[in-house]
């Protein structure tokens, strides 16, 4: 069952899960989650964007350590109906410093409540840490 939320509730739930960075709504309107969506909807009301789309696409970085380092990007498809929002789908992608795909994960049939925390989303595309070699305290002689 869908749980459509107003913009404040939608943004607060995702922000509490760690989605506190900057996003773009429909490829523009950079800002925090709520601000980006609000600016897009305001431009729809002014007529510069046309009617609001029933499915909004939000994009942003979940992990960024500089242009010369790998990064984790996130695309969220958000259902928008009568001023209410719910997360439908999420794609998490890890790319190298040249923008080449390293690993990707997609979550379908999602909801705002069921969305993973940012740390869990990042873990879906990061490799498991390598185990450290355990030094031997004793040497065996044959």
N, C-alpha and C positions, 0 to 999 in steps of 0.2 A: 504494500500500500504506500502510495506517495505521501510524503509529509511536506507540503509546500509551506515555506516560511516567508515572512516579510524580509526586506533587505537587511534590516538591523540584525534579526535573529540569524539569518543565513550567514552573514559576514562574521558575527560573533562566534558561531559554532566553528567555522573554518579557521578563524584567527586563533581560537583556543586550541585547535589541533596543530597549530604552528604555521599556518599559511598566512604569515604576517608580512611577507615581502611585497614587492610591487608587481602588479599585473597589468595586462592590456585586455580590454574588452573589445571583441570584434576587430582585433589588430590595431587598435588605437587607444587613446585615453589612459595613458600611464598613470598609475596611482595605487594606493592601497586598495584592497579588494572592494570595499564599500564605495570608495571615492571613484574608482574606475567605472564601476557599474552605474553609479549615480550620474557621472558625467555623460556616459553613453545615452542613458535614458533621457537626460535633459536635452541632449542634441536631437533625440527622436521627437521630443515634444516641440522643439523649435522648428522641426522640419528639415534639418540638415542631414539627418540619417534616414529619413523615411520612417515607416512604422517599425516598432521594436520587433526583432526576430523572436520566434517562439523558442528557439534554441540559441543561447549565447555561447560564444567560445571565449574563454579566459585563458591567457597564457602568461607564464612567468617562470622565474628560476627558483628552484628549491635549494640549490647549492651552487655557489659561485665563489671561486678562489682566485680569479684573475683570468685575463684573456689567454694566457699561456698554460692554463690548467684545464683538466676535464670539468664539465659542468653537468648539472642535472636540471632538466627543464620539465615543465608540467603544462599539460593542456587539459582544461576542464570544460565539459559540455554541460551547460546549465539550462534546465527547463525554466522558461519564464511564462507565466500565465496569470493574467489579471493582477499584476503587481506582486506576485508571489514567486518564489524561487525554490528549486531543488536540484541537486547535483545528479546527473544522469550517468556520466561516463568520465573516466580520467585516464590519461595516457602520461606515463612518466618515462622520460628518455634521458639516457646518459650519452653525452657526446664528447669527443676529444677536443683539443684546442683548435682544430681545423674545422669543426662542425660535423665530423664524420660520426655516424652512429656506432656506439659501442654496445649498448644494451637497451632494451625497451620492454616495458610492461604496460598492460592495458587492463583496466577494471571496467567491466560493463554492468548494467543493471544496478547501479550504485545509488546511494541516497546521501544526503548531507550528513546524516547521523552515522551512516556506515563508512564514510570516507576514512581512510587510514590517516594516522598522524603523519606529519612531514617526515619524521625520522623513519617511520615504517615505509613510507613511499620511497624515500631515498635508498633504503636497504633493499628494496625490490630490484634495483638496477646496479647496486654496488656489488662487487665480488666479495665473497666471504674473506675475512682477513686470513692470511697465511699463518699457519701454526709455526711458532718459533721452535728451533731445534733445541732440544734439552741437552746441555753438556753432560758428559759422563764424568762422574766423580772418580771412578776407578777404571783403570786400564787392565784388560785381561791379557795375560801372557800365556802363550801356548808353547 
